[in-house]
Amino acid sequence: MKNGKNPTLKHKQAIKAARLNPDNWLVFKIESDRIHIIHRYSDTTKTVFMEG
């Protein structure tokens, strides 16, 4: 499992915009235009694009 961190408010907004529940996801990699997240329980990974 990758070591994820709790998402910030901007990360939570991006996760919510991707129709995911931000309470169930951790951030493990941050890039300039996207964040990589991992599910707290199932270790599923996804990439979410951030605006701005």
C-alpha positions as a Markdown table, in Angstrom:
| # | Residue | x | y | z |
|---|---|---|---|---|
| 1 | Met | 0.0 | 0.0 | 0.0 |
| 2 | Lys | 1.2 | 3.5 | -0.8 |
| 3 | Asn | 1.4 | 6.0 | 2.1 |
| 4 | Gly | -1.5 | 8.3 | 1.5 |
| 5 | Lys | -2.1 | 11.7 | 3.2 |
| 6 | Asn | -5.4 | 13.3 | 4.1 |
| 7 | Pro | -6.7 | 15.5 | 1.3 |
| 8 | Thr | -6.8 | 19.3 | 1.7 |
| 9 | Leu | -9.9 | 21.4 | 1.0 |
| 10 | Lys | -8.9 | 21.9 | -2.7 |
| 11 | His | -8.2 | 18.2 | -3.0 |
| 12 | Lys | -11.6 | 17.3 | -1.5 |
| 13 | Gln | -13.3 | 19.6 | -3.9 |
| 14 | Ala | -11.6 | 17.9 | -6.9 |
| 15 | Ile | -12.4 | 14.5 | -5.6 |
| 16 | Lys | -16.0 | 15.5 | -5.1 |
| 17 | Ala | -16.1 | 16.9 | -8.6 |
| 18 | Ala | -15.1 | 13.5 | -9.8 |
| 19 | Arg | -18.2 | 12.1 | -8.1 |
| 20 | Leu | -16.2 | 10.3 | -5.4 |
| 21 | Asn | -16.6 | 10.5 | -1.6 |
| 22 | Pro | -13.6 | 12.4 | -0.3 |
| 23 | Asp | -13.8 | 10.7 | 3.1 |
| 24 | Asn | -12.8 | 7.4 | 1.5 |
| 25 | Trp | -9.8 | 8.6 | -0.4 |
| 26 | Leu | -6.2 | 9.5 | 0.5 |
| 27 | Val | -3.7 | 11.5 | -1.7 |
| 28 | Phe | -0.4 | 9.8 | -2.4 |
| 29 | Lys | 1.0 | 11.9 | -5.3 |
| 30 | Ile | 0.4 | 15.5 | -6.3 |
| 31 | Glu | 1.3 | 16.9 | -9.8 |
| 32 | Ser | 0.6 | 20.4 | -11.2 |
| 33 | Asp | -2.7 | 19.5 | -12.8 |
| 34 | Arg | -3.8 | 16.3 | -11.2 |
| 35 | Ile | -3.7 | 14.3 | -8.0 |
| 36 | His | -3.3 | 10.6 | -7.5 |
| 37 | Ile | -5.6 | 9.1 | -4.9 |
| 38 | Ile | -5.8 | 5.7 | -3.2 |
| 39 | His | -8.9 | 4.2 | -1.5 |
| 40 | Arg | -8.6 | 3.8 | 2.2 |
| 41 | Tyr | -9.9 | 0.3 | 2.3 |
| 42 | Ser | -9.6 | -1.4 | -1.1 |
| 43 | Asp | -6.2 | 0.1 | -2.2 |
| 44 | Thr | -7.7 | 1.1 | -5.5 |
| 45 | Thr | -5.9 | 4.0 | -7.2 |
| 46 | Lys | -7.3 | 6.7 | -9.4 |
| 47 | Thr | -6.2 | 10.0 | -11.0 |
| 48 | Val | -8.3 | 13.1 | -10.5 |
| 49 | Phe | -7.7 | 16.3 | -12.6 |
| 50 | Met | -7.6 | 19.6 | -10.7 |
| 51 | Glu | -8.8 | 22.8 | -12.2 |
| 52 | Gly | -7.1 | 26.1 | -11.7 |
